[in-house]
């Protein structure tokens, strides 16, 4: 039996997807339940948490930037499912990582997968190739035109075009917005800390609309894309049922902390004018044009933006039904932090 392949295995989504493939998430139907799960892991990442999930997990250390690593990862994978979750979202400093990994590395992987006879590739994209909505009522769908948001958005647009340029490859593209949920990375924990301490910036009136995606809802969407024959060649938005106002997101985290976990909160907001995010965007553009990236500046530039989608196509074609929404998802996130002694 061919293995199931997962790139980006050391990332937040990759780890949750591997747990789902290993049958660790209640309510998520397993894909190829007896197959080995071959995980591409960077040398700096710890393999132990993945190996503890299932004896089916196999670790392949490597990097998409190296052709030999990609060939080794795809060797003997004829008839396999490939989940391509690897990607650079926030570079440490240099924007060239977007093109090296998200574009060139992905092209190398897609070509190798095609050569090795992989049966289907589920490719993880983003909201960023579409940019921002023109107003609060607008929703992106799968026919919305590309208007990429800076370097990351351009790299994911190029990734989607790489897939489209290989029609002989059985591939499905998944677009997902801002993730949240258990096993979150440090940047999401810092978001919680800022809310608790009253230092979270609320830019403008806080009514801008943001689609979000509970991480296991995304896993559900990925598995459905792998299993649904009619999904070949299609693109799907995968997110929670509805977008949320930015103020609702902040209020919900605050309420869950206080009411459900007895965490003392400040209740304050750092209220800033819309101009703050526009100045951050100008600074972000300037730095990225020089090949540099500052994560906090980039995040601030998005704090007043509308980034919202409809999931109607995924509901219709895939039977996708997100089971967790904001309040319950944030409750699970905070509970995970407390159980794992992650300071809030």
Secondary structure, DSSP 8 states (H G I E B T S, - for coil): ---EEEESTTSHHHHHHHHHHTT-STT---SSTTS-EEEEE-TTS-SHHHHTT-TTEEEEE--TT-HHHHHHHHTT-TT-EEEE----SS-SSBTHHIIIIIIIIHHHHHHHHHHHT-SEEEEE--SGGG---SSTT--B-TT------HHHHHHHHHHHHHHHT-TTS-EEEEE--EEESSS--HHHHHHHHHHHHT--EEETTS--EE-EEEHHHHHHHHHHHHH-GGGTT-EEE---SS-EEHHHHHHHHHHIIIIIH--------EEE-HHHHHHHHHHHHHHHHTTB--HHHHHHHHTT--B-B--HHHHHHH-------HHHHHHHHHHHHHHTT---
